[in-house]
Amino acid sequence: MPLFMDVHEQLPDGASASDVAGAHKADLETQAQYGVNYKSYWVDDVNGKVFCLVEAPDAESAVRVHREAHGLVADHIYEVVEGS
């Protein structure tokens, strides 16, 4: 299944890493109905960015999960290949 990295360029004002954890939990609760697997995420508190690694049939399916789960859609999504 394709692997994607999505990038949220700016957290909403006042959002914290704890808020991102809650959004990720909502993704996990929503993902199965779209055949998606949100694997991990990273928060850059200093620059207010979030990065999510997701397996999905296509980029739109990954976006659909974010939109439905919490409404925070990524600014960019890139298909990536995992290295070692």
Biopython code that builds the backbone (N, CA, C, O; Angstrom):
import numpy as np
from Bio.PDB.StructureBuilder import StructureBuilder

atoms = [
    (1, "MET", "N", (0.855, -1.172, 0.000)),
    (1, "MET", "CA", (0.000, 0.000, 0.000)),
    (1, "MET", "C", (0.901, 1.235, 0.000)),
    (1, "MET", "O", (1.938, 1.239, 0.664)),
    (2, "PRO", "N", (0.524, 2.272, -0.728)),
    (2, "PRO", "CA", (1.336, 3.493, -0.755)),
    (2, "PRO", "C", (1.486, 4.124, 0.631)),
    (2, "PRO", "O", (0.618, 4.002, 1.495)),
    (3, "LEU", "N", (2.599, 4.789, 0.805)),
    (3, "LEU", "CA", (2.929, 5.470, 2.062)),
    (3, "LEU", "C", (3.012, 6.965, 1.778)),
    (3, "LEU", "O", (3.606, 7.384, 0.784)),
    (4, "PHE", "N", (2.416, 7.765, 2.654)),
    (4, "PHE", "CA", (2.380, 9.212, 2.466)),
    (4, "PHE", "C", (2.860, 9.922, 3.725)),
    (4, "PHE", "O", (2.670, 9.435, 4.840)),
    (5, "MET", "N", (3.482, 11.073, 3.530)),
    (5, "MET", "CA", (3.827, 11.980, 4.628)),
    (5, "MET", "C", (3.013, 13.240, 4.387)),
    (5, "MET", "O", (3.123, 13.876, 3.339)),
    (6, "ASP", "N", (2.189, 13.593, 5.378)),
    (6, "ASP", "CA", (1.484, 14.855, 5.217)),
    (6, "ASP", "C", (2.071, 15.891, 6.154)),
    (6, "ASP", "O", (2.607, 15.566, 7.213)),
    (7, "VAL", "N", (1.961, 17.145, 5.743)),
    (7, "VAL", "CA", (2.577, 18.250, 6.472)),
    (7, "VAL", "C", (1.513, 19.305, 6.764)),
    (7, "VAL", "O", (0.847, 19.816, 5.864)),
    (8, "HIS", "N", (1.379, 19.607, 8.029)),
    (8, "HIS", "CA", (0.517, 20.702, 8.481)),
    (8, "HIS", "C", (1.468, 21.854, 8.790)),
    (8, "HIS", "O", (2.242, 21.784, 9.744)),
    (9, "GLU", "N", (1.411, 22.897, 7.998)),
    (9, "GLU", "CA", (2.384, 23.990, 8.095)),
    (9, "GLU", "C", (2.231, 24.858, 9.341)),
    (9, "GLU", "O", (3.207, 25.444, 9.810)),
    (10, "GLN", "N", (1.023, 24.945, 9.877)),
    (10, "GLN", "CA", (0.825, 25.814, 11.045)),
    (10, "GLN", "C", (-0.303, 25.263, 11.904)),
    (10, "GLN", "O", (-1.439, 25.124, 11.451)),
    (11, "LEU", "N", (0.027, 24.955, 13.143)),
    (11, "LEU", "CA", (-1.005, 24.548, 14.089)),
    (11, "LEU", "C", (-1.953, 25.719, 14.342)),
    (11, "LEU", "O", (-1.536, 26.876, 14.288)),
    (12, "PRO", "N", (-3.222, 25.425, 14.618)),
    (12, "PRO", "CA", (-4.131, 26.508, 14.995)),
    (12, "PRO", "C", (-3.599, 27.226, 16.245)),
    (12, "PRO", "O", (-2.954, 26.611, 17.094)),
    (13, "ASP", "N", (-3.872, 28.509, 16.343)),
    (13, "ASP", "CA", (-3.409, 29.285, 17.505)),
    (13, "ASP", "C", (-3.805, 28.602, 18.804)),
    (13, "ASP", "O", (-4.956, 28.206, 18.989)),
    (14, "GLY", "N", (-2.842, 28.470, 19.693)),
    (14, "GLY", "CA", (-3.081, 27.893, 21.010)),
    (14, "GLY", "C", (-3.049, 26.382, 21.051)),
    (14, "GLY", "O", (-3.159, 25.803, 22.132)),
    (15, "ALA", "N", (-2.903, 25.719, 19.912)),
    (15, "ALA", "CA", (-2.873, 24.253, 19.892)),
    (15, "ALA", "C", (-1.541, 23.750, 20.444)),
    (15, "ALA", "O", (-0.497, 24.371, 20.244)),
    (16, "SER", "N", (-1.592, 22.629, 21.133)),
    (16, "SER", "CA", (-0.406, 22.049, 21.766)),
    (16, "SER", "C", (-0.178, 20.632, 21.250)),
    (16, "SER", "O", (-0.990, 20.086, 20.503)),
    (17, "ALA", "N", (0.941, 20.053, 21.664)),
    (17, "ALA", "CA", (1.233, 18.663, 21.310)),
    (17, "ALA", "C", (0.132, 17.736, 21.845)),
    (17, "ALA", "O", (-0.181, 16.724, 21.218)),
    (18, "SER", "N", (-0.446, 18.073, 22.980)),
    (18, "SER", "CA", (-1.548, 17.294, 23.542)),
    (18, "SER", "C", (-2.774, 17.341, 22.622)),
    (18, "SER", "O", (-3.466, 16.338, 22.455)),
    (19, "ASP", "N", (-3.033, 18.490, 22.038)),
    (19, "ASP", "CA", (-4.141, 18.615, 21.089)),
    (19, "ASP", "C", (-3.892, 17.752, 19.855)),
    (19, "ASP", "O", (-4.813, 17.125, 19.329)),
    (20, "VAL", "N", (-2.646, 17.725, 19.401)),
    (20, "VAL", "CA", (-2.293, 16.901, 18.240)),
    (20, "VAL", "C", (-2.497, 15.422, 18.584)),
    (20, "VAL", "O", (-2.970, 14.652, 17.748)),
    (21, "ALA", "N", (-2.149, 15.030, 19.790)),
    (21, "ALA", "CA", (-2.361, 13.647, 20.214)),
    (21, "ALA", "C", (-3.848, 13.294, 20.157)),
    (21, "ALA", "O", (-4.212, 12.193, 19.745)),
    (22, "GLY", "N", (-4.691, 14.217, 20.564)),
    (22, "GLY", "CA", (-6.138, 13.985, 20.496)),
    (22, "GLY", "C", (-6.624, 13.860, 19.061)),
    (22, "GLY", "O", (-7.477, 13.023, 18.764)),
    (23, "ALA", "N", (-6.085, 14.690, 18.166)),
    (23, "ALA", "CA", (-6.454, 14.614, 16.756)),
    (23, "ALA", "C", (-5.997, 13.276, 16.160)),
    (23, "ALA", "O", (-6.716, 12.659, 15.375)),
    (24, "HIS", "N", (-4.793, 12.840, 16.543)),
    (24, "HIS", "CA", (-4.288, 11.549, 16.049)),
    (24, "HIS", "C", (-5.191, 10.415, 16.531)),
    (24, "HIS", "O", (-5.479, 9.486, 15.776)),
    (25, "LYS", "N", (-5.630, 10.485, 17.761)),
    (25, "LYS", "CA", (-6.544, 9.467, 18.303)),
    (25, "LYS", "C", (-7.831, 9.431, 17.480)),
    (25, "LYS", "O", (-8.355, 8.357, 17.186)),
    (26, "ALA", "N", (-8.334, 10.603, 17.110)),
    (26, "ALA", "CA", (-9.540, 10.663, 16.279)),
    (26, "ALA", "C", (-9.281, 10.051, 14.898)),
    (26, "ALA", "O", (-10.158, 9.391, 14.341)),
    (27, "ASP", "N", (-8.078, 10.266, 14.343)),
    (27, "ASP", "CA", (-7.718, 9.631, 13.075)),
    (27, "ASP", "C", (-7.781, 8.113, 13.209)),
    (27, "ASP", "O", (-8.337, 7.430, 12.349)),
    (28, "LEU", "N", (-7.213, 7.596, 14.284)),
    (28, "LEU", "CA", (-7.187, 6.146, 14.497)),
    (28, "LEU", "C", (-8.591, 5.569, 14.611)),
    (28, "LEU", "O", (-8.839, 4.442, 14.184)),
    (29, "GLU", "N", (-9.497, 6.333, 15.179)),
    (29, "GLU", "CA", (-10.880, 5.871, 15.343)),
    (29, "GLU", "C", (-11.658, 5.927, 14.027)),
    (29, "GLU", "O", (-12.690, 5.267, 13.897)),
    (30, "THR", "N", (-11.186, 6.696, 13.058)),
    (30, "THR", "CA", (-11.897, 6.927, 11.800)),
    (30, "THR", "C", (-11.291, 6.155, 10.631)),
    (30, "THR", "O", (-11.997, 5.850, 9.670)),
    (31, "GLN", "N", (-10.011, 5.836, 10.691)),
    (31, "GLN", "CA", (-9.249, 5.369, 9.526)),
    (31, "GLN", "C", (-9.743, 4.085, 8.878)),
    (31, "GLN", "O", (-9.678, 3.967, 7.654)),
    (32, "ALA", "N", (-10.227, 3.131, 9.637)),
    (32, "ALA", "CA", (-10.558, 1.811, 9.079)),
    (32, "ALA", "C", (-11.604, 1.894, 7.972)),
    (32, "ALA", "O", (-11.534, 1.146, 6.997)),
    (33, "GLN", "N", (-12.558, 2.784, 8.113)),
    (33, "GLN", "CA", (-13.619, 2.855, 7.105)),
    (33, "GLN", "C", (-13.120, 3.348, 5.746)),
    (33, "GLN", "O", (-13.834, 3.252, 4.748)),
    (34, "TYR", "N", (-11.882, 3.878, 5.709)),
    (34, "TYR", "CA", (-11.299, 4.357, 4.454)),
    (34, "TYR", "C", (-10.094, 3.525, 4.023)),
    (34, "TYR", "O", (-9.425, 3.871, 3.049)),
    (35, "GLY", "N", (-9.810, 2.433, 4.735)),
    (35, "GLY", "CA", (-8.681, 1.578, 4.383)),
    (35, "GLY", "C", (-7.338, 2.245, 4.602)),
    (35, "GLY", "O", (-6.383, 1.997, 3.865)),
    (36, "VAL", "N", (-7.269, 3.100, 5.626)),
    (36, "VAL", "CA", (-6.092, 3.929, 5.909)),
    (36, "VAL", "C", (-5.476, 3.486, 7.232)),
    (36, "VAL", "O", (-6.174, 2.986, 8.114)),
    (37, "ASN", "N", (-4.157, 3.673, 7.363)),
    (37, "ASN", "CA", (-3.460, 3.354, 8.608)),
    (37, "ASN", "C", (-2.503, 4.496, 8.956)),
    (37, "ASN", "O", (-1.397, 4.575, 8.421)),
    (38, "TYR", "N", (-2.942, 5.381, 9.859)),
    (38, "TYR", "CA", (-2.052, 6.444, 10.337)),
    (38, "TYR", "C", (-1.041, 5.803, 11.272)),
    (38, "TYR", "O", (-1.395, 5.344, 12.358)),
    (39, "LYS", "N", (0.220, 5.770, 10.848)),
    (39, "LYS", "CA", (1.263, 5.030, 11.550)),
    (39, "LYS", "C", (1.916, 5.820, 12.677)),
    (39, "LYS", "O", (2.152, 5.278, 13.757)),
    (40, "SER", "N", (2.211, 7.098, 12.438)),
    (40, "SER", "CA", (2.933, 7.897, 13.425)),
    (40, "SER", "C", (2.793, 9.360, 13.065)),
    (40, "SER", "O", (2.360, 9.710, 11.968)),
    (41, "TYR", "N", (3.166, 10.206, 14.007)),
    (41, "TYR", "CA", (3.168, 11.645, 13.735)),
    (41, "TYR", "C", (4.271, 12.292, 14.556)),
    (41, "TYR", "O", (4.735, 11.734, 15.550)),
    (42, "TRP", "N", (4.679, 13.474, 14.126)),
    (42, "TRP", "CA", (5.707, 14.245, 14.804)),
    (42, "TRP", "C", (5.230, 15.684, 14.912)),
    (42, "TRP", "O", (4.580, 16.199, 14.003)),
    (43, "VAL", "N", (5.552, 16.331, 16.023)),
    (43, "VAL", "CA", (5.176, 17.725, 16.247)),
    (43, "VAL", "C", (6.444, 18.557, 16.388)),
    (43, "VAL", "O", (7.346, 18.212, 17.151)),
    (44, "ASP", "N", (6.501, 19.647, 15.648)),
    (44, "ASP", "CA", (7.568, 20.638, 15.776)),
    (44, "ASP", "C", (6.941, 21.834, 16.497)),
    (44, "ASP", "O", (6.384, 22.731, 15.864)),
    (45, "ASP", "N", (7.041, 21.832, 17.833)),
    (45, "ASP", "CA", (6.433, 22.895, 18.643)),
    (45, "ASP", "C", (7.006, 24.269, 18.320)),
    (45, "ASP", "O", (6.276, 25.260, 18.315)),
    (46, "VAL", "N", (8.293, 24.333, 18.055)),
    (46, "VAL", "CA", (8.951, 25.617, 17.807)),
    (46, "VAL", "C", (8.376, 26.300, 16.573)),
    (46, "VAL", "O", (8.112, 27.502, 16.589)),
    (47, "ASN", "N", (8.183, 25.530, 15.501)),
    (47, "ASN", "CA", (7.699, 26.101, 14.242)),
    (47, "ASN", "C", (6.210, 25.859, 13.988)),
    (47, "ASN", "O", (5.670, 26.285, 12.967)),
    (48, "GLY", "N", (5.553, 25.171, 14.925)),
    (48, "GLY", "CA", (4.119, 24.939, 14.810)),
    (48, "GLY", "C", (3.710, 24.016, 13.677)),
    (48, "GLY", "O", (2.640, 24.186, 13.091)),
    (49, "LYS", "N", (4.555, 23.037, 13.361)),
    (49, "LYS", "CA", (4.275, 22.113, 12.257)),
    (49, "LYS", "C", (3.983, 20.710, 12.793)),
    (49, "LYS", "O", (4.430, 20.326, 13.874)),
    (50, "VAL", "N", (3.227, 19.971, 12.007)),
    (50, "VAL", "CA", (2.936, 18.571, 12.324)),
    (50, "VAL", "C", (3.163, 17.751, 11.057)),
    (50, "VAL", "O", (2.832, 18.187, 9.954)),
    (51, "PHE", "N", (3.731, 16.561, 11.229)),
    (51, "PHE", "CA", (4.015, 15.638, 10.140)),
    (51, "PHE", "C", (3.356, 14.307, 10.485)),
    (51, "PHE", "O", (3.527, 13.797, 11.592)),
    (52, "CYS", "N", (2.601, 13.744, 9.541)),
    (52, "CYS", "CA", (1.908, 12.483, 9.775)),
    (52, "CYS", "C", (2.328, 11.466, 8.718)),
    (52, "CYS", "O", (2.355, 11.772, 7.525)),
    (53, "LEU", "N", (2.654, 10.266, 9.160)),
    (53, "LEU", "CA", (3.006, 9.175, 8.253)),
    (53, "LEU", "C", (1.808, 8.239, 8.173)),
    (53, "LEU", "O", (1.291, 7.784, 9.193)),
    (54, "VAL", "N", (1.370, 7.956, 6.943)),
    (54, "VAL", "CA", (0.127, 7.206, 6.768)),
    (54, "VAL", "C", (0.214, 6.270, 5.570)),
    (54, "VAL", "O", (0.717, 6.642, 4.510)),
    (55, "GLU", "N", (-0.277, 5.063, 5.751)),
    (55, "GLU", "CA", (-0.486, 4.140, 4.643)),
    (55, "GLU", "C", (-1.926, 4.350, 4.182)),
    (55, "GLU", "O", (-2.852, 4.363, 4.993)),
    (56, "ALA", "N", (-2.102, 4.512, 2.887)),
    (56, "ALA", "CA", (-3.445, 4.743, 2.363)),
    (56, "ALA", "C", (-3.509, 4.297, 0.904)),
    (56, "ALA", "O", (-2.491, 4.278, 0.212)),
    (57, "PRO", "N", (-4.695, 3.941, 0.442)),
    (57, "PRO", "CA", (-4.825, 3.556, -0.961)),
    (57, "PRO", "C", (-4.449, 4.698, -1.901)),
    (57, "PRO", "O", (-3.955, 4.467, -3.004)),
    (58, "ASP", "N", (-4.689, 5.945, -1.449)),
    (58, "ASP", "CA", (-4.362, 7.134, -2.225)),
    (58, "ASP", "C", (-4.368, 8.335, -1.281)),
    (58, "ASP", "O", (-4.850, 8.251, -0.152)),
    (59, "ALA", "N", (-3.830, 9.443, -1.759)),
    (59, "ALA", "CA", (-3.719, 10.637, -0.912)),
    (59, "ALA", "C", (-5.083, 11.136, -0.464)),
    (59, "ALA", "O", (-5.234, 11.567, 0.679)),
    (60, "GLU", "N", (-6.081, 11.085, -1.344)),
    (60, "GLU", "CA", (-7.403, 11.601, -0.989)),
    (60, "GLU", "C", (-8.022, 10.831, 0.173)),
    (60, "GLU", "O", (-8.727, 11.423, 0.991)),
    (61, "SER", "N", (-7.776, 9.531, 0.263)),
    (61, "SER", "CA", (-8.298, 8.749, 1.387)),
    (61, "SER", "C", (-7.690, 9.221, 2.705)),
    (61, "SER", "O", (-8.384, 9.310, 3.718)),
    (62, "ALA", "N", (-6.400, 9.522, 2.691)),
    (62, "ALA", "CA", (-5.744, 10.034, 3.899)),
    (62, "ALA", "C", (-6.329, 11.387, 4.286)),
    (62, "ALA", "O", (-6.573, 11.644, 5.464)),
    (63, "VAL", "N", (-6.552, 12.247, 3.307)),
    (63, "VAL", "CA", (-7.139, 13.564, 3.565)),
    (63, "VAL", "C", (-8.546, 13.411, 4.122)),
    (63, "VAL", "O", (-8.933, 14.123, 5.049)),
    (64, "ARG", "N", (-9.303, 12.492, 3.564)),
    (64, "ARG", "CA", (-10.687, 12.267, 4.008)),
    (64, "ARG", "C", (-10.739, 11.908, 5.499)),
    (64, "ARG", "O", (-11.626, 12.367, 6.218)),
    (65, "VAL", "N", (-9.794, 11.092, 5.957)),
    (65, "VAL", "CA", (-9.770, 10.724, 7.380)),
    (65, "VAL", "C", (-9.548, 11.963, 8.235)),
    (65, "VAL", "O", (-10.285, 12.185, 9.196)),
    (66, "HIS", "N", (-8.550, 12.774, 7.907)),
    (66, "HIS", "CA", (-8.311, 14.001, 8.683)),
    (66, "HIS", "C", (-9.552, 14.897, 8.691)),
    (66, "HIS", "O", (-9.957, 15.407, 9.736)),
    (67, "ARG", "N", (-10.143, 15.078, 7.519)),
    (67, "ARG", "CA", (-11.299, 15.971, 7.404)),
    (67, "ARG", "C", (-12.443, 15.493, 8.292)),
    (67, "ARG", "O", (-13.050, 16.284, 9.014)),
    (68, "GLU", "N", (-12.733, 14.201, 8.236)),
    (68, "GLU", "CA", (-13.845, 13.666, 9.015)),
    (68, "GLU", "C", (-13.521, 13.575, 10.505)),
    (68, "GLU", "O", (-14.374, 13.858, 11.346)),
    (69, "ALA", "N", (-12.303, 13.183, 10.828)),
    (69, "ALA", "CA", (-11.937, 12.956, 12.231)),
    (69, "ALA", "C", (-11.868, 14.247, 13.046)),
    (69, "ALA", "O", (-12.314, 14.286, 14.192)),
    (70, "HIS", "N", (-11.302, 15.312, 12.445)),
    (70, "HIS", "CA", (-11.112, 16.538, 13.234)),
    (70, "HIS", "C", (-11.079, 17.820, 12.421)),
    (70, "HIS", "O", (-11.040, 18.909, 12.993)),
    (71, "GLY", "N", (-11.093, 17.713, 11.115)),
    (71, "GLY", "CA", (-11.153, 18.902, 10.267)),
    (71, "GLY", "C", (-9.827, 19.574, 9.974)),
    (71, "GLY", "O", (-9.795, 20.559, 9.236)),
    (72, "LEU", "N", (-8.733, 19.078, 10.525)),
    (72, "LEU", "CA", (-7.415, 19.683, 10.312)),
    (72, "LEU", "C", (-6.727, 18.994, 9.136)),
    (72, "LEU", "O", (-5.980, 18.032, 9.315)),
    (73, "VAL", "N", (-6.984, 19.489, 7.956)),
    (73, "VAL", "CA", (-6.448, 18.896, 6.736)),
    (73, "VAL", "C", (-5.034, 19.416, 6.500)),
    (73, "VAL", "O", (-4.751, 20.596, 6.705)),
    (74, "ALA", "N", (-4.160, 18.529, 6.072)),
    (74, "ALA", "CA", (-2.758, 18.883, 5.823)),
    (74, "ALA", "C", (-2.637, 19.885, 4.672)),
    (74, "ALA", "O", (-3.471, 19.919, 3.767)),
    (75, "ASP", "N", (-1.586, 20.693, 4.730)),
    (75, "ASP", "CA", (-1.296, 21.646, 3.661)),
    (75, "ASP", "C", (-0.641, 20.967, 2.464)),
    (75, "ASP", "O", (-0.820, 21.391, 1.323)),
    (76, "HIS", "N", (0.123, 19.903, 2.737)),
    (76, "HIS", "CA", (0.834, 19.167, 1.685)),
    (76, "HIS", "C", (0.773, 17.685, 2.021)),
    (76, "HIS", "O", (0.745, 17.305, 3.191)),
    (77, "ILE", "N", (0.754, 16.854, 0.987)),
    (77, "ILE", "CA", (0.855, 15.421, 1.190)),
    (77, "ILE", "C", (1.751, 14.860, 0.081)),
    (77, "ILE", "O", (1.558, 15.141, -1.102)),
    (78, "TYR", "N", (2.727, 14.065, 0.499)),
    (78, "TYR", "CA", (3.732, 13.539, -0.425)),
    (78, "TYR", "C", (3.733, 12.019, -0.341)),
    (78, "TYR", "O", (3.708, 11.451, 0.750)),
    (79, "GLU", "N", (3.763, 11.363, -1.497)),
    (79, "GLU", "CA", (3.975, 9.925, -1.485)),
    (79, "GLU", "C", (5.460, 9.690, -1.245)),
    (79, "GLU", "O", (6.302, 10.293, -1.910)),
    (80, "VAL", "N", (5.783, 8.811, -0.295)),
    (80, "VAL", "CA", (7.164, 8.575, 0.099)),
    (80, "VAL", "C", (7.471, 7.082, 0.075)),
    (80, "VAL", "O", (6.567, 6.247, 0.051)),
    (81, "VAL", "N", (8.756, 6.764, 0.082)),
    (81, "VAL", "CA", (9.239, 5.393, 0.168)),
    (81, "VAL", "C", (10.078, 5.309, 1.430)),
    (81, "VAL", "O", (10.973, 6.126, 1.647)),
    (82, "GLU", "N", (9.786, 4.324, 2.257)),
    (82, "GLU", "CA", (10.519, 4.180, 3.511)),
    (82, "GLU", "C", (11.928, 3.662, 3.259)),
    (82, "GLU", "O", (12.124, 2.711, 2.502)),
    (83, "GLY", "N", (12.898, 4.290, 3.894)),
    (83, "GLY", "CA", (14.280, 3.847, 3.819)),
    (83, "GLY", "C", (14.686, 3.180, 5.116)),
    (83, "GLY", "O", (13.878, 3.054, 6.036)),
    (84, "SER", "N", (15.925, 2.758, 5.192)),
    (84, "SER", "CA", (16.403, 2.130, 6.418)),
    (84, "SER", "C", (17.596, 2.878, 6.973)),
    (84, "SER", "O", (18.138, 2.494, 8.009)),
]
sb = StructureBuilder()
sb.init_structure("model")
sb.init_model(0)
sb.init_chain("A")
sb.init_seg("    ")
for serial, (resi, resn, name, xyz) in enumerate(atoms, 1):
    if name == "N":
        sb.init_residue(resn, " ", resi, " ")
    sb.init_atom(name, np.array(xyz, "f"), 0.0, 1.0, " ", f" {name:<3s}", serial, name[0])
structure = sb.get_structure()
